[in-house]
Amino acid sequence: MFWLWFWDAYLDRRMAWAVEPARADDIEDLVAIHGSAFARGWSAQEIDQLVADRAVIACVLRREGRSRPQGFALSRVAEDEAEVLSIAVAEARRGTGGGQALLGRHLGRLAGHGVRRVVLEVDEDNTPALSLYERFGFEKVGRRPAYYARADGTRGAAAVLALELP
Ligand SMILES: CC(C)(COP(=O)(O)OP(=O)(O)OC[C@H]1O[C@@H](n2cnc3c(N)ncnc32)[C@H](O)[C@@H]1OP(=O)(O)O)[C@@H](O)C(=O)NCCC(=O)NCCS
């Protein structure tokens, strides 16, 4: 049994990442990924409405050739600006380049929709997310104190980041 798990994990890590538009049958997995990533998880109905919204670009991260989503990115587009509403990678898959593949291709899709500026809010203490955004050239343009309610009852400040797309 262990060898089966080990072999599966080994194969999984060697597969390339694919990033595709989200489908209706991805919703259940997106709810689970969102719920494990944020203090207030979104319901299936909330995610379903976002994915169906024509102003929202919804991307899903998968291992190429495997169907289950391993992450997602959702952005709302208004004219030539987009706001990243949420981005997350399944806990067991973090730190293996998935976030980078997902955000890179998500930004590409936004650019394809005529977006020139992307904004987002991120917890100032969220080191992995800040590293990811920094790698793509996002810059801090503002700060919102006591913005996030954390699971332990404290509140965290948000950094507002922006990126101009070429
Ligand atoms: C943020 C998140 C999407 C990154 O996904 P990921 O698959 O782990 O990202 P990658 O493996 O591509 O790594 C991206 C960067 O984060 C860094 N990183 C990943 N895990 C890290 C950790 N635990 N601590 C510090 N840095 C970390 C990587 O080194 C990399 O930085 P680099 O480009 O300078 O090398 C993921 O951590 C996540 O889902 N977090 C929970 C949800 C969340 O916080 N979303 C952001 C809300 S604004």
The ligand as an ORCA input file, in Angstrom:
! r2SCAN-3c Opt
* xyz 0 1
  C       0.007     31.208     -2.084
  C      -0.089     29.844     -2.734
  C      -1.195     29.872     -3.793
  C       1.252     29.511     -3.436
  O       1.092     28.268     -4.087
  P       2.333     27.227     -4.201
  O       1.911     26.151     -5.112
  O       2.802     26.845     -2.853
  O       3.401     28.177     -4.919
  P       4.804     27.780     -5.564
  O       5.213     26.400     -5.171
  O       4.708     28.090     -7.022
  O       5.760     28.820     -4.860
  C       5.543     30.219     -5.054
  C       6.491     31.003     -4.160
  O       6.113     30.832     -2.788
  C       7.235     30.377     -2.041
  N       6.724     29.480     -1.011
  C       5.956     28.388     -1.210
  N       5.688     27.834     -0.009
  C       6.301     28.597      0.918
  C       6.383     28.559      2.344
  N       5.754     27.605      3.044
  N       7.084     29.523      2.975
  C       7.712     30.480      2.283
  N       7.648     30.603      0.930
  C       6.966     29.659      0.271
  C       8.088     29.647     -3.039
  O       9.439     29.601     -2.608
  C       7.924     30.527     -4.248
  O       8.742     31.686     -4.118
  P       9.894     31.982     -5.195
  O       9.164     32.180     -6.498
  O      10.522     33.217     -4.682
  O      10.747     30.758     -5.186
  C      -0.338     28.706     -1.688
  O       0.616     28.823     -0.667
  C      -1.732     28.729     -1.079
  O      -2.677     28.173     -1.637
  N      -1.877     29.356      0.101
  C      -3.180     29.411      0.791
  C      -4.120     30.368      0.090
  C      -3.536     31.763      0.010
  O      -2.931     32.258      0.952
  N      -3.739     32.411     -1.160
  C      -3.302     33.776     -1.387
  C      -4.334     34.730     -0.928
  S      -3.910     36.399     -1.299
*
